[in-house]
Amino acid sequence: MGTAEIADRLGVTPARVNQITDSVKLGFPRPLARLRMGQVWLAADVEMWIREHRPALAEDAETD
C-alpha cells in the first residue's frame, strides 16, 4: 500500500498519513520499500496496525 491507499483506508489526507508514518510513538510499521514514487507498506502490516490503533476502521469491525 502507498500513502494514497492508506489515506483512503484511514479517511485522512496523505499529509496526515505522512505524520502518522513518521511518528515513532504511533508505532506504524516500517515501509517494505522506498521507491521514487514514495514509500510502500505490506497491506497485512497496515491492516494489523489499523486493528490495534483504529479498531473502528478494521475490515472485520462491521461483521462483529
N, C-alpha and C positions, 0 to 999 in steps of 0.2 A: 504494500500500500504506500502511496505517496501522500504528501501533505494534503492535497485536494481531497483525496478519498477519506482521509482521517477527519478532515474538517466536516465533510458531509456526514460521516458516521457520528460525530460528536455534536453536530449542529452549531458549530462555531466557525469563525473565519480562519483562513490559512495563517494569518498573523498570530492568532491565539494558539493554533497548533504549534507554531514555532516556539512560543513562550512555554507551552507545556512540555514539548520535547527537549527544550534546552534546560529546563529546571531539574537539577539533580534531586531536589527534595520531593518532587512529584513521582519519581521512580519510573518514568516512561522507559520502555525497553530501548536498548541501543539499536540503531539502524542496521539493517543487513548490509547495505551498501550505500556509498555516497557517489552518486552519478552526476554528470554535468547538469541534468535537469533538477537535481536535488537528492535528498535522502529517500530511501525506501526501507520499509519495515515488513517483516513477515506478518501477514494478516492474523495468524494464530496468536502471535505475541501481542498485537494491538487488541484483539478481542479479549485476551486474558487480562490485560490492563484495564479495559473497559469494565469487565466483570468485577474486578477488585475495586476500582476507583469511581466508576459511574454505573452502578448496578442497574439503575432505572433504564439505561440505554442498552443493556446486554440483550443480545439477539434472542435469548430464550426467556427474557423477562415477561413477554406477553403471554407465553404459554404456561407460566407458573400460576 
